[in-house]
Amino acid sequence: MKRPEPLDLDTVAWVIEIGQEERRGSAQLLQAVCDGGLRRGLSIHRVHVSFIPQHPQLRVGILQWSPGRAVSWGHTSWPDKQLRSPAYRRNPLYLLREGHVDEVRTRLSDRNRAERFRITHELAREGLTDYFALAIDSGLEIPNTISFATHDDEGFSDETIVTLRSIAWALQSVFQRETWRTLSETLSTTYIGTNAGRRVLAGTIRRGQMSRETAVVWFCDMRDYSRLLQELADEEVFAALDSFFDAVGSAVESNGGEVLKFIGDAVFAVFPYVTDEEAVQACNAAFKGAVSCLEALDHVNRSRLAAGQPNLRCGIGLHRGTIVYGNVGTQTRLDFTAMGQVVNLASRVESLCSRLGQPLLMSESVAELVHDDLESRGLHEVKGSAEKVHVFGLPQTRVFEASQAPLQVPPPSLEISE
């Protein structure tokens, strides 16, 4: 938003001062500004702010204020089809976000004008008399928006419009601060993980920084991935990976674990613990998550097989002990990861799944704390370990039918000419 002319400098200074004092978040900031505006004699009876949260699952964030009430906030997740619909485009916020206009002013007391947009029609029915919306700079490609409405008989005066423009202009820099803070948290959580992202934002960003912690390490690898790449279209492979990662990630996170990385077609996750009691909880949580993952994947596979698509198989390996969290990489490109002998052995336990034809295997250190029936799968040599590893798996009676069905990859269709 460009500097408005004229600009009420007293109002701008007042809003910026509130922004310096109020750092709990955008909702509290909007509450302070709107409540303060009423005390300054500003005739506003509804204020609405929309912003793009830069979140993989959310489309638009919303804040709404009205006198005597706490600011309400929420998010909407609109499918792309709805964003292209005439109903969505019949919205002043669409015009502002797309840059078609900088402001929208509608006299709601004029019935013909109020019918122009769905929102103004609804506001007019509620008794509001004037509507004024502006695009404000978010610091990103798509602007935020802010709108004001009043039920005063005369609507907004010219003087009030100047004040509202000044408030919007001052708010945009304060909202940008919140936008970048939220964006940093969202990006770190989405691409690094909740716990790892928190560490990075707290300043663990130097190469070589590390800490030692105890955790159950989870490795899950998709089977027959190379064959799927060869025989399925790229779009089908991406869809299969998304289904696979949904099943695995949901099982990990719903049981208290954290996905650290997606490594090609594999998932690397951890279930941290500190005390011996927490170790028992972490082992059982990891085991429960592994079974939940296999059940979820079996459900996915029933649908895939019914649709003539190949089933998705996996192997899960569990081990526990001390791992090293830290930054590795070049001077300009770092990766926050976990490593160590425990991590390496967990991956080797997972690799035994294919050799032994098992969907889930765990080391003895995990199995001895799991409160469930398990069966020994023997001692095995693994790369990187001087001693044979004793592994345990599910009872042979535990069957995941759709996942264990023979892999069926649809043959390419052939056109036969007569």
C-alpha positions in Angstrom: 0.0 0.0 0.0 1.4 3.3 -1.1 1.5 6.2 1.4 -1.9 7.8 1.3 -2.4 11.5 0.8 -3.4 13.1 3.1 -1.9 11.0 5.9 -3.0 11.4 9.5 0.4 11.3 11.2 -1.0 11.3 14.7 -3.0 8.2 13.9 0.0 6.5 12.3 2.2 7.2 15.4 -0.6 5.9 17.7 -0.9 2.6 15.7 2.9 2.1 15.5 3.2 2.7 19.3 0.5 0.0 19.9 2.4 -2.3 17.6 5.6 -1.8 19.6 3.8 -2.6 22.9 1.6 -5.5 21.7 3.7 -8.4 20.6 1.4 -11.3 21.4 0.1 -11.7 17.9 -2.0 -10.2 15.1 -5.3 -10.9 16.9 -4.3 -9.0 20.1 -2.9 -6.2 17.9 -6.1 -5.8 16.0 -8.1 -5.9 19.2 -6.0 -3.1 20.7 -6.2 -0.9 17.6 -10.0 -1.3 17.2 -10.9 -0.9 20.8 -8.6 2.1 21.0 -10.2 3.5 17.8 -13.6 3.4 19.5 -12.2 5.3 22.5 -10.8 7.9 20.1 -14.3 8.4 18.6 -13.8 6.4 15.5 -17.2 5.1 14.1 -16.3 1.5 13.3 -18.6 -1.5 14.0 -16.9 -4.3 12.0 -13.3 -4.8 11.0 -12.2 -7.8 9.0 -8.6 -8.8 8.1 -7.6 -11.5 5.7 -4.1 -12.8 5.0 -2.3 -15.6 3.2 -0.8 -17.8 5.9 1.8 -19.5 3.6 0.7 -22.9 4.9 0.5 -26.1 2.8 -3.0 -26.9 4.1 -4.5 -23.4 4.6 -5.6 -20.9 2.0 -6.7 -17.8 3.9 -6.4 -16.6 7.5 -9.1 -14.4 8.9 -9.4 -12.0 11.9 -12.7 -10.3 12.7 -13.5 -7.6 15.3 -16.7 -6.1 16.5 -17.4 -3.8 19.5 -17.5 -5.5 22.9 -16.2 -8.9 21.6 -12.8 -10.5 21.5 -11.2 -10.8 18.0 -12.2 -14.0 16.4 -9.7 -15.7 14.2 -9.6 -18.8 12.0 -8.5 -20.2 8.7 -10.2 -21.5 5.6 -9.0 -24.2 3.2 -10.6 -23.6 -0.2 -10.0 -26.1 -3.0 -8.5 -24.6 -6.2 -11.8 -25.2 -8.0 -13.6 -23.0 -5.5 -11.0 -20.2 -5.9 -11.9 -20.1 -9.6 -15.6 -20.1 -9.1 -17.8 -17.0 -9.9 -19.0 -16.9 -6.3 -15.4 -16.4 -5.0 -14.7 -13.8 -7.7 -17.8 -11.9 -6.8 -15.9 -10.7 -3.7 -14.2 -7.4 -3.1 -11.3 -9.2 -1.4 -10.6 -11.1 -4.7 -10.3 -7.8 -6.5 -7.9 -6.5 -3.9 -5.7 -9.6 -3.7 -5.5 -9.9 -7.5 -4.4 -6.2 -7.7 -7.4 -5.1 -9.9 -8.1 -2.3 -7.4 -6.4 -0.8 -4.3 -9.6 0.1 -2.5 -13.3 -0.8 -2.6 -15.9 1.6 -1.2 -19.6 0.7 -1.1 -22.4 2.7 0.3 -24.5 0.0 1.9 -27.5 2.3 2.3 -27.7 2.4 -1.5 -29.5 -0.9 -2.3 -28.2 -1.1 -5.8 -24.6 -0.6 -4.7 -25.0 -3.0 -1.8 -26.1 -5.8 -4.3 -22.7 -5.5 -6.1 -21.0 -8.1 -3.8 -22.3 -10.9 -1.7 -20.5 -9.6 1.4 -21.9 -6.1 1.0 -25.4 -7.5 0.5 -25.1 -9.4 3.7 -23.7 -6.4 5.7 -26.5 -4.2 4.4 -29.0 -6.8 5.7 -27.4 -6.6 9.1 -27.9 -2.8 9.2 -24.5 -1.6 8.3 -24.4 1.5 6.1 -20.9 1.9 4.7 -18.1 -0.5 3.7 -14.4 0.4 3.0 -11.8 -2.2 2.1 -8.1 -1.8 1.2 -5.2 -4.0 0.1 -2.2 -3.7 2.4 1.3 -4.9 1.7 2.1 -8.3 3.2 5.8 -8.3 2.3 4.9 -11.2 0.0 3.5 -11.5 -3.5 -0.2 -11.5 -2.4 -1.4 -8.6 -0.3 -3.3 -8.8 2.9 -6.7 -7.0 3.1 -8.5 -5.0 5.7 -12.1 -3.8 5.6 -14.1 -1.5 7.9 -17.9 -1.1 8.2 -20.1 1.2 10.1 -23.9 1.4 10.9 -23.9 5.2 11.3 -26.7 6.7 9.3 -24.3 9.0 7.3 -21.7 6.3 6.7 -18.0 7.2 6.8 -17.2 10.8 6.6 -14.3 12.0 4.4 -12.3 12.7 7.6 -12.9 9.1 8.8 -11.8 7.7 5.5 -8.5 9.5 5.9 -8.1 8.0 9.4 -8.9 4.5 8.1 -6.4 4.8 5.3 -3.8 5.9 7.9 -4.6 3.0 10.2 -4.3 0.5 7.3 -1.0 2.1 6.1 0.5 1.9 9.6 -0.8 -1.6 10.3 0.8 -3.1 7.3 4.3 -2.9 8.6 3.3 -4.4 12.0 1.3 -7.2 10.3 4.4 -7.9 8.1 6.4 -8.6 11.2 3.7 -11.2 12.3 3.6 -12.6 8.7 7.4 -13.2 8.6 7.3 -14.7 12.1 4.5 -17.0 11.2 6.1 -17.9 7.9 9.4 -18.8 9.6 7.6 -21.1 12.0 5.5 -22.7 9.2 8.5 -23.2 6.9 10.6 -24.7 9.7 7.9 -27.0 10.9 6.9 -28.1 7.3 10.3 -28.7 5.9 12.4 -29.6 9.0 9.9 -30.8 11.6 8.4 -29.4 14.8 11.2 -30.0 17.2 14.0 -29.5 14.8 12.4 -26.4 13.4 12.1 -25.0 17.0 15.8 -25.6 17.5 16.7 -23.8 14.3 14.6 -20.8 15.1 16.2 -20.7 18.5 19.6 -20.2 16.9 21.0 -23.7 16.3 22.2 -22.7 12.8 26.0 -23.0 12.9 27.7 -25.9 11.2 29.0 -28.4 13.6 26.6 -27.5 16.4 25.3 -30.7 18.0 23.6 -32.2 21.0 23.1 -35.8 22.2 19.7 -37.2 23.1 18.0 -40.5 23.5 15.3 -41.7 21.2 13.6 -44.6 19.5 14.7 -44.3 15.8 12.2 -45.3 13.1 13.1 -46.1 9.5 10.4 -46.9 7.0 11.2 -47.7 3.4 8.8 -48.4 0.5 9.3 -51.7 -1.3 9.5 -52.1 -5.1 9.9 -48.3 -5.6 12.3 -48.7 -8.5 9.8 -50.9 -10.3 7.0 -48.4 -9.7 9.2 -45.7 -11.2 9.8 -47.8 -14.3 6.2 -48.8 -14.9 4.0 -46.0 -13.7 3.6 -42.4 -15.0 5.3 -39.7 -13.0 2.0 -38.3 -11.8 1.0 -41.8 -10.6 4.3 -42.2 -8.7 3.8 -38.8 -7.0 0.3 -39.7 -6.0 1.5 -43.1 -4.6 4.2 -41.4 -2.6 1.8 -38.9 -1.1 -0.6 -41.8 -0.1 2.4 -43.7 1.4 3.8 -40.7 3.3 0.3 -39.8 4.6 -0.1 -43.2 6.1 3.4 -43.2 7.6 3.5 -39.6 8.8 0.1 -39.7 10.4 1.0 -42.8 12.3 4.2 -41.3 13.6 2.8 -38.0 14.6 -0.5 -39.3 16.1 1.7 -41.4 18.5 4.0 -38.7 19.6 6.9 -39.1 17.2 8.4 -36.6 14.8 9.2 -37.1 11.1 12.7 -35.8 10.6 13.2 -36.5 6.9 11.7 -37.9 3.8 14.6 -39.6 2.0 13.5 -40.5 -1.4 10.9 -43.2 -0.7 11.8 -43.6 2.9 10.8 -41.9 6.2 13.2 -41.2 9.1 11.4 -40.4 12.4 12.2 -40.3 16.1 10.4 -40.8 19.4 12.5 -39.0 22.0 12.7 -39.9 25.7 14.9 -39.0 28.7 14.0 -41.3 31.7 13.7 -45.0 31.8 9.9 -44.7 32.2 9.8 -42.4 29.1 11.8 -45.0 27.2 9.1 -47.6 27.9 6.5 -45.1 26.7 8.5 -44.2 23.6 9.1 -47.9 22.6 5.4 -48.7 22.9 4.4 -45.5 21.1 6.8 -46.3 18.2 5.5 -49.9 18.1 1.8 -48.7 18.2 2.7 -46.2 15.4 4.3 -48.9 13.3 1.2 -51.1 13.6 -1.1 -48.2 12.9 1.0 -47.4 9.8 0.7 -50.9 8.5 -3.0 -50.9 9.1 -3.5 -47.5 7.4 -1.4 -48.7 4.4 -3.4 -51.9 4.2 -6.6 -49.7 4.0 -5.0 -47.6 1.3 -4.0 -50.8 -0.6 -7.5 -52.2 -0.5 -8.7 -49.1 -2.4 -5.7 -49.2 -4.8 -6.2 -52.9 -5.7 -9.9 -52.3 -6.2 -9.0 -49.5 -8.7 -6.5 -51.7 -10.5 -3.5 -49.9 -9.0 -0.4 -51.6 -7.5 -0.3 -52.0 -3.7 2.3 -50.1 -1.7 4.5 -52.1 0.6 7.0 -51.1 3.2 9.4 -52.3 5.9 9.7 -50.6 9.3 12.8 -50.9 11.5 13.1 -49.7 15.1 16.1 -49.3 17.4 16.8 -47.0 20.4 19.7 -45.3 22.1 21.7 -42.1 22.0 21.6 -40.1 18.8 23.3 -36.9 17.7 21.3 -33.9 16.6 23.1 -31.3 14.6 23.9 -29.3 11.5 26.0 -30.7 8.7 26.7 -29.5 5.2 28.7 -26.8 3.4 29.4 -23.3 4.7 26.4 -21.9 2.9 23.9 -24.9 2.8 23.2 -26.8 6.0 21.0 -29.8 6.9 19.6 -30.3 10.4 19.6 -34.0 11.0 20.2 -36.8 13.5 23.0 -39.3 13.1 25.2 -41.8 15.0 25.5 -45.6 15.4 22.0 -46.0 16.7 20.6 -44.3 13.5 22.8 -46.5 11.3 21.7 -49.7 13.1 18.0 -48.7 12.9 18.4 -48.4 9.1 20.1 -51.8 9.0 17.3 -53.4 11.0 14.8 -52.0 8.5 16.9 -53.4 5.6 16.4 -56.9 7.2 12.6 -56.6 6.6 13.1 -57.3 2.9 15.5 -60.2 3.4 13.2 -61.8 6.0 9.9 -61.0 4.4 8.7 -59.0 7.4 6.8 -55.7 7.5 8.1 -54.7 10.9 11.4 -55.6 12.8 12.9 -54.1 15.9 16.1 -54.6 17.9 16.1 -56.4 21.2 16.5 -53.1 23.1 13.1 -52.0 21.8 11.4 -55.3 21.9 12.2 -55.9 25.6 10.1 -52.8 26.5 7.2 -53.4 24.2 4.0 -54.5 25.9 2.8 -56.7 23.1 3.3 -60.2 21.6 6.4 -60.4 19.5 8.3 -63.3 18.0 12.1 -63.6 17.6 13.3 -63.5 14.0 16.8 -64.7 15.0 20.3 -63.2 15.1 21.6 -61.6 11.9 24.7 -60.0 10.6 24.3 -56.4 9.5 26.7 -54.0 7.9 28.3 -51.7 10.4 27.9 -53.9 13.4 30.6 -56.2 14.8 28.0 -58.4 16.5 25.0 -60.1 15.2 21.7 -58.3 15.9 18.8 -60.0 17.5 15.6 -58.8 15.9 11.9 -59.3 16.7 8.8 -59.0 14.6 5.0 -59.4 14.7 3.4 -62.9 15.2 3.0 -64.8 11.9 -0.8 -64.7 12.5 -0.7 -60.9 12.0 -1.5 -60.5 8.3 -2.0 -57.4 6.2 -3.8 -58.9 3.3 -3.9 -56.1 0.8 -0.3 -55.1 1.5 0.9 -58.7 1.2 -1.0 -59.4 -2.0 1.3 -60.0 -5.1 2.4 -56.7 -6.6 0.3 -55.9 -9.6 1.5 -53.2 -11.9 -1.0 -52.5 -14.7 0.5 -53.2 -18.1 0.6 -50.3 -20.5 -2.5 -50.2 -22.8 -1.9 -51.4 -26.3 -3.8 -50.1 -29.3 -4.6 -52.9 -31.7 -5.4 -51.9 -35.2 -7.9 -54.1 -37.2 
